Amino acid sequence: MKLLLIKNADVYAPEHLGFRDVLVAGERIVKIDQHIDPTGSPLDMEILDAEGHQLLPGYVDQHVHIIGGGGESGPHSRTPEVMLSSVTSAGVTTLVGVLGTDGTTRHLESLLAKARALDTEGITAYMLTSSYELPPLSLTGSPRRDMILIDKVLGIGEVAISDHRSSEPTKEEIKRLLTQARVGGMLAGKAGVMQFHLGSAPTGLSMLRQIIEESAIPAKHIIPTHVNRAPALMEEAKELMRMGAYADITSGVRLEDGFEGGIAPREAIRQCYEEGLPMQQLTMSSDGNGCMSEVRPDGTTRLLVARLHSLHEEIMGAVALGVPMEAAVAVATANPAKANGLYPRKGALRVGSDADMLLLNQNAAIDTVLARGRVMVQHAKPVVFGTFENF
Ligand code: ZN
Protein backbone atom coordinates (compact mmCIF):
# COMPACT_ATOMS: atom_id res chain seq x y z
CA MET A 1 0.00 0.00 0.00
CA LYS A 2 1.22 3.46 -0.89
CA LEU A 3 1.20 6.34 1.57
CA LEU A 4 0.79 9.97 0.56
CA LEU A 5 1.43 12.75 3.05
CA ILE A 6 0.04 16.18 2.23
CA LYS A 7 1.97 18.72 4.30
CA ASN A 8 0.91 22.17 5.38
CA ALA A 9 -2.57 22.45 3.84
CA ASP A 10 -5.23 24.95 4.84
CA VAL A 11 -7.96 22.34 5.33
CA TYR A 12 -11.65 22.94 4.67
CA ALA A 13 -13.29 19.66 5.65
CA PRO A 14 -15.54 21.53 4.62
CA GLU A 15 -15.48 23.09 8.11
CA HIS A 16 -12.32 25.10 8.48
CA LEU A 17 -9.66 23.14 10.37
CA GLY A 18 -6.76 25.50 9.62
CA PHE A 19 -3.26 24.27 8.77
CA ARG A 20 -3.01 20.49 8.89
CA ASP A 21 -1.07 17.55 7.52
CA VAL A 22 -3.22 14.86 5.89
CA LEU A 23 -2.07 11.25 5.55
CA VAL A 24 -3.58 9.05 2.84
CA ALA A 25 -3.14 5.28 2.82
CA GLY A 26 -4.39 3.62 -0.36
CA GLU A 27 -7.84 5.03 -1.05
CA ARG A 28 -8.59 6.49 2.40
CA ILE A 29 -7.63 9.34 4.70
CA VAL A 30 -6.04 7.73 7.78
CA LYS A 31 -4.80 10.72 9.77
CA ILE A 32 -5.29 14.49 9.97
CA ASP A 33 -3.05 16.31 12.42
CA GLN A 34 -1.16 19.54 12.99
CA HIS A 35 2.10 17.76 12.33
CA ILE A 36 2.65 14.28 10.94
CA ASP A 37 6.28 13.13 10.94
CA PRO A 38 7.13 11.16 7.78
CA THR A 39 10.37 9.69 9.17
CA GLY A 40 10.45 6.10 10.28
CA SER A 41 7.51 4.91 8.16
CA PRO A 42 7.93 1.25 7.16
CA LEU A 43 6.03 1.96 3.92
CA ASP A 44 7.07 4.10 0.98
CA MET A 45 5.70 7.58 1.51
CA GLU A 46 5.24 10.27 -1.11
CA ILE A 47 5.13 13.84 0.19
CA LEU A 48 3.11 16.62 -1.37
CA ASP A 49 3.82 20.10 -0.01
CA ALA A 50 0.58 22.10 -0.12
CA GLU A 51 2.51 25.32 0.66
CA GLY A 52 -0.33 26.61 2.81
CA HIS A 53 -2.91 26.45 0.03
CA GLN A 54 -6.51 25.39 0.51
CA LEU A 55 -7.46 21.71 0.56
CA LEU A 56 -11.14 20.82 0.01
CA PRO A 57 -13.15 17.61 -0.38
CA GLY A 58 -13.61 16.59 -4.01
CA TYR A 59 -16.89 17.86 -5.46
CA VAL A 60 -19.99 15.66 -5.33
CA ASP A 61 -21.91 16.49 -8.52
CA GLN A 62 -25.37 14.95 -8.27
CA HIS A 63 -26.58 15.76 -11.77
CA VAL A 64 -24.37 14.82 -14.74
CA HIS A 65 -25.46 13.48 -18.13
CA ILE A 66 -22.64 10.92 -18.20
CA ILE A 67 -23.85 9.07 -21.30
CA GLY A 68 -24.74 12.37 -22.94
CA GLY A 69 -27.89 14.43 -22.99
CA GLY A 70 -29.64 16.78 -25.33
CA GLY A 71 -31.03 15.51 -28.62
CA GLU A 72 -33.70 18.18 -28.51
CA SER A 73 -32.73 19.60 -31.90
CA GLY A 74 -32.74 16.18 -33.51
CA PRO A 75 -30.40 13.18 -33.41
CA HIS A 76 -27.29 15.19 -34.35
CA SER A 77 -27.68 17.21 -31.15
CA ARG A 78 -27.25 14.20 -28.84
CA THR A 79 -24.10 14.92 -26.82
CA PRO A 80 -21.40 12.25 -26.54
CA GLU A 81 -20.44 10.35 -23.37
CA VAL A 82 -18.42 12.20 -20.79
CA MET A 83 -14.67 11.63 -20.71
CA LEU A 84 -12.89 11.02 -17.42
CA SER A 85 -10.53 13.99 -17.58
CA SER A 86 -13.33 16.49 -18.20
CA VAL A 87 -14.80 15.32 -14.87
CA THR A 88 -11.61 15.24 -12.82
CA SER A 89 -10.21 18.52 -14.17
CA ALA A 90 -13.40 20.19 -12.90
CA GLY A 91 -12.65 18.89 -9.41
CA VAL A 92 -15.50 16.38 -9.45
CA THR A 93 -14.58 13.07 -7.79
CA THR A 94 -18.08 11.71 -7.11
CA LEU A 95 -21.02 12.06 -9.46
CA VAL A 96 -24.56 10.88 -10.02
CA GLY A 97 -25.49 10.12 -13.63
CA VAL A 98 -28.95 10.93 -15.01
CA LEU A 99 -30.73 10.27 -18.32
CA GLY A 100 -32.79 13.40 -18.97
CA THR A 101 -35.26 14.22 -21.75
CA ASP A 102 -34.47 11.26 -23.95
CA GLY A 103 -35.50 7.95 -22.43
CA THR A 104 -35.98 6.42 -25.87
CA THR A 105 -32.56 6.39 -27.55
CA ARG A 106 -30.76 6.58 -24.16
CA HIS A 107 -31.00 3.67 -21.79
CA LEU A 108 -30.62 3.01 -18.08
CA GLU A 109 -28.49 -0.04 -18.94
CA SER A 110 -25.96 2.24 -20.68
CA LEU A 111 -26.06 4.64 -17.72
CA LEU A 112 -25.25 1.79 -15.32
CA ALA A 113 -22.41 0.57 -17.54
CA LYS A 114 -20.98 4.09 -17.81
CA ALA A 115 -21.13 4.59 -14.03
CA ARG A 116 -19.20 1.34 -13.61
CA ALA A 117 -16.71 2.42 -16.27
CA LEU A 118 -16.03 5.74 -14.51
CA ASP A 119 -15.48 3.83 -11.26
CA THR A 120 -12.92 1.61 -12.96
CA GLU A 121 -11.23 4.68 -14.42
CA GLY A 122 -10.79 6.13 -10.91
CA ILE A 123 -13.67 8.29 -9.68
CA THR A 124 -16.89 7.24 -7.89
CA ALA A 125 -20.08 7.21 -9.93
CA TYR A 126 -23.71 6.50 -9.10
CA MET A 127 -26.95 6.92 -11.03
CA LEU A 128 -30.64 7.71 -10.72
CA THR A 129 -33.22 5.48 -12.33
CA SER A 130 -36.00 6.62 -14.75
CA SER A 131 -36.00 9.77 -16.88
CA TYR A 132 -38.08 12.91 -17.53
CA GLU A 133 -41.27 10.99 -18.23
CA LEU A 134 -43.85 8.88 -16.41
CA PRO A 135 -44.59 6.01 -16.31
CA PRO A 136 -41.04 5.67 -15.07
CA LEU A 137 -38.37 3.67 -16.84
CA SER A 138 -36.60 1.04 -14.79
CA LEU A 139 -34.01 -1.72 -15.04
CA THR A 140 -35.71 -4.42 -12.99
CA GLY A 141 -39.45 -3.69 -13.21
CA SER A 142 -39.81 -0.65 -10.97
CA PRO A 143 -37.63 2.22 -9.69
CA ARG A 144 -38.06 0.85 -6.17
CA ARG A 145 -36.69 -2.56 -7.20
CA ASP A 146 -33.78 -0.84 -8.99
CA MET A 147 -32.87 0.99 -5.79
CA ILE A 148 -33.04 -2.17 -3.70
CA LEU A 149 -31.28 -4.51 -6.13
CA ILE A 150 -28.63 -2.32 -7.77
CA ASP A 151 -25.99 -0.70 -5.55
CA LYS A 152 -25.30 2.13 -7.99
CA VAL A 153 -28.92 3.32 -8.11
CA LEU A 154 -29.26 5.96 -5.38
CA GLY A 155 -32.74 7.17 -6.23
CA ILE A 156 -35.18 8.30 -8.91
CA GLY A 157 -34.82 11.14 -11.40
CA GLU A 158 -34.62 13.49 -13.04
CA VAL A 159 -38.40 13.50 -13.43
CA ALA A 160 -39.60 16.62 -15.24
CA ILE A 161 -42.32 18.86 -13.83
CA SER A 162 -43.50 22.32 -14.86
CA ASP A 163 -41.84 21.86 -18.24
CA HIS A 164 -43.12 21.56 -21.81
CA ARG A 165 -40.92 18.47 -22.18
CA SER A 166 -42.46 16.72 -19.16
CA SER A 167 -45.16 14.03 -19.41
CA GLU A 168 -47.47 16.34 -17.40
CA PRO A 169 -47.51 13.99 -14.42
CA THR A 170 -50.37 14.34 -11.96
CA LYS A 171 -49.79 15.02 -8.29
CA GLU A 172 -50.99 11.50 -7.42
CA GLU A 173 -48.49 9.95 -9.86
CA ILE A 174 -45.63 11.94 -8.37
CA LYS A 175 -46.72 11.11 -4.84
CA ARG A 176 -46.79 7.40 -5.62
CA LEU A 177 -43.35 7.55 -7.22
CA LEU A 178 -42.03 9.39 -4.18
CA THR A 179 -43.18 6.49 -2.00
CA GLN A 180 -41.01 4.25 -4.17
CA ALA A 181 -38.02 6.53 -3.49
CA ARG A 182 -38.73 6.48 0.24
CA VAL A 183 -39.45 2.77 0.70
CA GLY A 184 -36.82 1.73 -1.86
CA GLY A 185 -34.33 3.81 0.09
CA MET A 186 -35.38 2.27 3.40
CA LEU A 187 -35.10 -1.29 2.15
CA ALA A 188 -31.80 -0.64 0.38
CA GLY A 189 -30.23 1.37 3.21
CA LYS A 190 -29.97 4.44 0.99
CA ALA A 191 -31.18 8.03 1.37
CA GLY A 192 -33.91 7.40 -1.21
CA VAL A 193 -33.94 10.67 -3.09
CA MET A 194 -36.08 11.82 -5.97
CA GLN A 195 -34.69 14.54 -8.21
CA PHE A 196 -37.07 16.81 -10.11
CA HIS A 197 -36.15 18.69 -13.25
CA LEU A 198 -37.87 22.07 -13.06
CA GLY A 199 -38.82 23.79 -16.28
CA SER A 200 -40.06 27.32 -16.80
CA ALA A 201 -43.84 26.73 -16.63
CA PRO A 202 -45.60 29.05 -14.15
CA THR A 203 -46.76 26.09 -12.04
CA GLY A 204 -43.18 26.02 -10.65
CA LEU A 205 -42.87 24.06 -7.43
CA SER A 206 -46.55 24.24 -6.39
CA MET A 207 -47.14 20.50 -6.84
CA LEU A 208 -44.18 19.57 -4.64
CA ARG A 209 -45.25 22.07 -2.00
CA GLN A 210 -48.74 20.53 -1.89
CA ILE A 211 -47.28 17.03 -1.59
CA ILE A 212 -45.13 18.07 1.37
CA GLU A 213 -48.15 19.69 3.02
CA GLU A 214 -50.61 16.85 2.57
CA SER A 215 -48.58 13.62 2.58
CA ALA A 216 -46.61 11.72 5.22
CA ILE A 217 -43.52 11.51 2.99
CA PRO A 218 -40.64 13.43 4.62
CA ALA A 219 -39.54 16.43 2.57
CA LYS A 220 -35.86 15.35 2.71
CA HIS A 221 -36.52 12.91 -0.15
CA ILE A 222 -37.33 15.80 -2.52
CA ILE A 223 -34.58 17.49 -4.54
CA PRO A 224 -35.82 20.00 -7.13
CA THR A 225 -33.03 21.03 -9.52
CA HIS A 226 -32.41 24.00 -11.86
CA VAL A 227 -34.20 26.16 -9.25
CA ASN A 228 -32.15 29.24 -10.17
CA ARG A 229 -33.49 29.25 -13.73
CA ALA A 230 -35.91 32.08 -12.80
CA PRO A 231 -36.21 34.47 -9.83
CA ALA A 232 -39.77 33.37 -8.96
CA LEU A 233 -38.73 29.71 -8.96
CA MET A 234 -35.80 30.49 -6.67
CA GLU A 235 -38.19 32.10 -4.18
CA GLU A 236 -40.40 29.01 -4.24
CA ALA A 237 -37.33 26.82 -3.71
CA LYS A 238 -36.41 28.84 -0.60
CA GLU A 239 -39.90 28.18 0.73
CA LEU A 240 -39.44 24.45 0.12
CA MET A 241 -36.11 24.55 1.97
CA ARG A 242 -37.92 26.02 4.98
CA MET A 243 -40.29 23.03 4.76
CA GLY A 244 -37.38 20.54 4.88
CA ALA A 245 -36.75 19.82 1.19
CA TYR A 246 -33.50 20.39 -0.68
CA ALA A 247 -32.93 23.01 -3.33
CA ASP A 248 -30.40 22.28 -6.06
CA ILE A 249 -28.84 25.13 -7.99
CA THR A 250 -27.53 24.41 -11.48
CA SER A 251 -24.07 25.94 -11.87
CA GLY A 252 -24.41 26.05 -15.67
CA VAL A 253 -27.37 28.44 -15.50
CA ARG A 254 -25.23 31.46 -16.39
CA LEU A 255 -25.14 34.13 -19.04
CA GLU A 256 -21.70 32.94 -20.18
CA ASP A 257 -23.20 29.48 -20.74
CA GLY A 258 -25.92 30.92 -22.97
CA PHE A 259 -28.64 30.95 -20.32
CA GLU A 260 -30.65 34.13 -19.93
CA GLY A 261 -33.15 35.17 -17.29
CA GLY A 262 -31.82 33.05 -14.44
CA ILE A 263 -30.18 33.94 -11.15
CA ALA A 264 -26.41 33.54 -11.28
CA PRO A 265 -25.53 30.45 -9.23
CA ARG A 266 -23.13 32.39 -6.98
CA GLU A 267 -25.83 34.99 -6.35
CA ALA A 268 -28.37 32.26 -5.47
CA ILE A 269 -25.93 30.89 -2.86
CA ARG A 270 -25.34 34.38 -1.47
CA GLN A 271 -29.08 35.02 -1.16
CA CYS A 272 -29.70 31.78 0.73
CA TYR A 273 -26.82 32.49 3.07
CA GLU A 274 -27.78 36.09 3.79
CA GLU A 275 -31.47 35.26 4.22
CA GLY A 276 -30.59 32.71 6.90
CA LEU A 277 -32.00 29.68 5.08
CA PRO A 278 -31.01 26.19 6.29
CA MET A 279 -27.79 26.04 4.27
CA GLN A 280 -27.33 22.28 4.76
CA GLN A 281 -30.31 21.83 2.41
CA LEU A 282 -28.75 23.86 -0.39
CA THR A 283 -26.86 21.91 -3.05
CA MET A 284 -25.38 22.72 -6.44
CA SER A 285 -24.81 20.44 -9.43
CA SER A 286 -23.39 21.15 -12.87
CA ASP A 287 -25.97 19.59 -15.25
CA GLY A 288 -22.71 18.84 -17.04
CA ASN A 289 -22.25 17.03 -20.35
CA GLY A 290 -25.76 17.99 -21.47
CA CYS A 291 -26.35 20.16 -24.51
CA MET A 292 -26.17 23.94 -24.47
CA SER A 293 -26.41 26.45 -27.28
CA GLU A 294 -24.21 29.47 -27.73
CA VAL A 295 -25.29 32.49 -29.73
CA ARG A 296 -22.39 33.74 -31.84
CA PRO A 297 -21.84 37.49 -32.41
CA ASP A 298 -23.34 37.13 -35.91
CA GLY A 299 -26.60 35.85 -34.38
CA THR A 300 -26.20 32.20 -35.40
CA THR A 301 -26.17 29.52 -32.71
CA ARG A 302 -23.93 26.55 -32.20
CA LEU A 303 -24.36 23.55 -29.92
CA LEU A 304 -21.83 22.82 -27.19
CA VAL A 305 -21.38 20.21 -24.50
CA ALA A 306 -21.93 21.74 -21.06
CA ARG A 307 -18.76 21.60 -18.99
CA LEU A 308 -18.55 20.68 -15.32
CA HIS A 309 -16.12 23.49 -14.52
CA SER A 310 -18.89 25.94 -13.68
CA LEU A 311 -19.21 24.18 -10.31
CA HIS A 312 -15.87 25.34 -8.93
CA GLU A 313 -16.14 28.75 -10.59
CA GLU A 314 -19.50 29.41 -8.93
CA ILE A 315 -18.39 28.16 -5.49
CA MET A 316 -15.45 30.56 -5.60
CA GLY A 317 -17.74 33.23 -7.04
CA ALA A 318 -19.99 32.89 -3.98
CA VAL A 319 -16.94 33.30 -1.72
CA ALA A 320 -16.06 36.47 -3.63
CA LEU A 321 -19.61 37.73 -2.89
CA GLY A 322 -19.01 37.29 0.84
CA VAL A 323 -20.25 33.76 1.59
CA PRO A 324 -17.81 32.11 4.04
CA MET A 325 -15.59 29.54 2.31
CA GLU A 326 -16.81 26.65 4.43
CA ALA A 327 -20.48 27.36 3.75
CA ALA A 328 -19.86 27.78 0.01
CA VAL A 329 -17.74 24.64 -0.30
CA ALA A 330 -20.36 22.58 1.57
CA VAL A 331 -22.91 23.38 -1.16
CA ALA A 332 -21.04 21.11 -3.61
CA THR A 333 -19.45 18.65 -1.13
CA ALA A 334 -20.96 17.79 2.27
CA ASN A 335 -24.52 18.88 1.41
CA PRO A 336 -25.04 16.73 -1.70
CA ALA A 337 -23.16 13.87 -0.01
CA LYS A 338 -25.59 14.04 2.92
CA ALA A 339 -28.63 14.37 0.66
CA ASN A 340 -27.65 11.21 -1.19
CA GLY A 341 -26.57 9.24 1.89
CA LEU A 342 -22.87 9.26 0.98
CA TYR A 343 -21.56 11.36 3.87
CA PRO A 344 -18.96 11.27 5.49
CA ARG A 345 -17.29 8.77 3.17
CA LYS A 346 -17.84 11.40 0.44
CA GLY A 347 -17.99 15.18 0.70
CA ALA A 348 -15.75 15.38 3.78
CA LEU A 349 -12.10 15.33 4.78
CA ARG A 350 -12.16 13.10 7.83
CA VAL A 351 -10.28 10.07 9.05
CA GLY A 352 -11.96 7.18 7.22
CA SER A 353 -13.28 9.30 4.33
CA ASP A 354 -12.28 8.42 0.80
CA ALA A 355 -9.19 10.37 -0.21
CA ASP A 356 -11.09 12.57 -2.69
CA MET A 357 -9.66 16.07 -2.49
CA LEU A 358 -8.79 19.28 -4.27
CA LEU A 359 -5.72 21.36 -3.64
CA LEU A 360 -6.15 24.92 -4.86
CA ASN A 361 -3.38 27.27 -5.99
CA GLN A 362 -2.74 30.83 -4.83
CA ASN A 363 -5.49 32.08 -7.18
CA ALA A 364 -8.06 29.62 -5.74
CA ALA A 365 -8.03 27.64 -9.00
CA ILE A 366 -7.83 23.84 -8.92
CA ASP A 367 -4.20 22.67 -8.96
CA THR A 368 -4.28 19.04 -7.83
CA VAL A 369 -7.15 16.53 -7.72
CA LEU A 370 -7.05 13.24 -5.86
CA ALA A 371 -9.74 10.62 -6.37
CA ARG A 372 -9.69 7.63 -4.04
CA GLY A 373 -6.08 8.41 -3.20
CA ARG A 374 -4.84 8.70 -6.77
CA VAL A 375 -3.52 11.93 -8.29
CA MET A 376 -5.79 12.56 -11.28
CA VAL A 377 -4.88 16.20 -11.98
CA GLN A 378 -1.57 17.90 -11.29
CA HIS A 379 -0.75 21.59 -11.85
CA ALA A 380 -4.23 21.97 -13.37
CA LYS A 381 -3.54 19.31 -16.02
CA PRO A 382 -5.09 15.84 -16.09
CA VAL A 383 -2.48 13.10 -15.61
CA VAL A 384 -4.91 10.16 -15.72
CA PHE A 385 -7.10 9.65 -18.78
CA GLY A 386 -10.14 7.56 -19.64
CA THR A 387 -9.75 4.40 -21.69
CA PHE A 388 -10.54 6.01 -25.03
CA GLU A 389 -9.36 9.56 -24.52
CA ASN A 390 -6.95 11.01 -27.04
CA PHE A 391 -3.94 12.41 -25.29
ZN1 ZN B 1 -32.79 18.81 -16.12
Residues whose N, C-alpha, C, O or C-beta is under 5 A from the ligand:
A	BS01	ZN	E158 H197
